[in-house]
Amino acid sequence: MSELAINGGTATKTKSFPAWPHYDEREQQALTEVLESRNWWRSQGNCVAKFEQDFAAFHGAKHGIAVTNGTHALEVAIAALGVGPGDEVIVPDATFVATASSVLFAGAMPIMVDICRDTECIDPDLVEAAITPRTKGVIPVHLGGHPADLDRLLKITNDRGLFLLEDCAHAHGSEWNGKKVGTHGVAGTFSFQSGKLMTAGEGGVIITNDDAVERNLRSVHDCGRLPGEWFYSHFSYGSNYRLSEWQGAVLNVQLERLDDQIRRRDANSFLLDKLLADIPGITPQTRDARCTLHSHYAYIFHVDSSEFAGISTGRFIEAMNAEGIPNQAAYPEVHKIDLFQNGAYRSRLSGEQATEEHPFLQADFPNAHRAASEDYWVPQYCLLGDEQDMQEIAAAIRKIQASADSLS
Ligand SMILES: *Cc1c(COP(=O)(O)O)cnc(C)c1O
């Protein structure tokens, strides 16, 4: 039995995973063109406009509105959908804080509900149970790239006249029943922050098929202007969320690689499923059969400590890291984040909402808790590697299992 790297043994990983982000002379060329054109602003150039069209078309959507980041994409969408003080929006408890904080930014209350144990996406039964007369909409998150149950969520929201806004920050190009995410509900938001599936360092986009919503989105993201109107006319409250031409230029090239990269990650995820299948205590995030393409922002699996000499997942992660396998931290439960526990969230609310009790913030969310404390996330760029890379991930887990006693 070989000694674990964390105890001074040799690391399992013999070569590096692919570096991220990917770039080549096409990004260099595109950036030089923007530089030399002197059109660095989206209103002068055509890189952002082209990107909006191509990204929307890739997803089968009519419109794309590029914005400064994925958080702003949510804020702009929520404003464009008319959410305001007194309203509630239902979000999953396992996500990045922005899914919930963007609702607060609108002066409304995010209502967190637990996720499904198997897919780790928002639980439609709990969404249904959380609806009140104040509810305006639901924001599912396609966690790790796996779509939430869009069939059930659409039925629930359509029956009650609520909006369904998809937070697709992990899921560029993922499909549900053969249809890309971001096009099932009224709109979908994406992030191009550096760890996401394509990147310009920062950036975001909103896609929609609804012409009226598109008009609102465009106006909110551009200081309340309307297309075709005089530059200094402002028709509604908005701010400046515009993306620069530099980022548009880079994203146009990144989009050319996206489909190949998704397919490579998806193929590697099936290989990992096979390699991990007979390791006791390792359970990958369940893939619903209706997920017809999975972009894999991460390969997520649950670690049952009883099969690893009782060590915590935190300790397992340290041992994996020493073996050369990176981990992307799982999200803490949103309702347990300081903002919601120390009362600071109330500063965004008004009226009754600012002072009433929110008992769900003290409740237990068993599946979000399990995901936050017992899951391992293999980052997306690792899945762009080759077969040997996948074998080394599995080998590192087996090695740790065999010597888990030495870690406790
Ligand atoms: C990254 C992320 C966001 C926010 O995107 P930024 O570009 O970082 O602002 C929103 N929701 C989820 C689920 C994310 O992972």
Ligand as a Chemical Component Dictionary entry (heavy atoms), coordinates in Angstrom:
data_LIG
# 
_chem_comp.id                   LIG 
_chem_comp.type                 NON-POLYMER 
_chem_comp.pdbx_formal_charge   0 
_chem_comp.three_letter_code    LIG 
# 
loop_
_chem_comp_atom.comp_id 
_chem_comp_atom.atom_id 
_chem_comp_atom.alt_atom_id 
_chem_comp_atom.type_symbol 
_chem_comp_atom.charge 
_chem_comp_atom.model_Cartn_x 
_chem_comp_atom.model_Cartn_y 
_chem_comp_atom.model_Cartn_z 
_chem_comp_atom.pdbx_ordinal 
LIG C1 C1 C 0 -20.870 32.798 -10.509 1  
LIG C2 C2 C 0 -22.298 32.773 -10.141 2  
LIG C3 C3 C 0 -23.119 33.908 -10.165 3  
LIG C4 C4 C 0 -22.572 35.296 -10.292 4  
LIG O1 O1 O 0 -21.734 35.507 -11.340 5  
LIG P1 P1 P 0 -20.546 36.605 -11.231 6  
LIG O2 O2 O 0 -20.153 36.787 -12.655 7  
LIG O3 O3 O 0 -19.465 36.005 -10.401 8  
LIG O4 O4 O 0 -21.112 37.834 -10.629 9  
LIG C5 C5 C 0 -24.479 33.756 -9.963  10 
LIG N1 N1 N 0 -25.020 32.557 -9.705  11 
LIG C6 C6 C 0 -24.266 31.444 -9.629  12 
LIG C7 C7 C 0 -24.938 30.139 -9.370  13 
LIG C8 C8 C 0 -22.886 31.512 -9.822  14 
LIG O5 O5 O 0 -22.144 30.409 -9.710  15 
# 
loop_
_chem_comp_bond.comp_id 
_chem_comp_bond.atom_id_1 
_chem_comp_bond.atom_id_2 
_chem_comp_bond.value_order 
_chem_comp_bond.pdbx_ordinal 
LIG C1 C2 SING 1  
LIG C2 C3 SING 2  
LIG C2 C8 DOUB 3  
LIG C3 C4 SING 4  
LIG C3 C5 DOUB 5  
LIG C4 O1 SING 6  
LIG O1 P1 SING 7  
LIG P1 O2 DOUB 8  
LIG P1 O3 SING 9  
LIG P1 O4 SING 10 
LIG C5 N1 SING 11 
LIG N1 C6 DOUB 12 
LIG C6 C7 SING 13 
LIG C6 C8 SING 14 
LIG C8 O5 SING 15 
# 
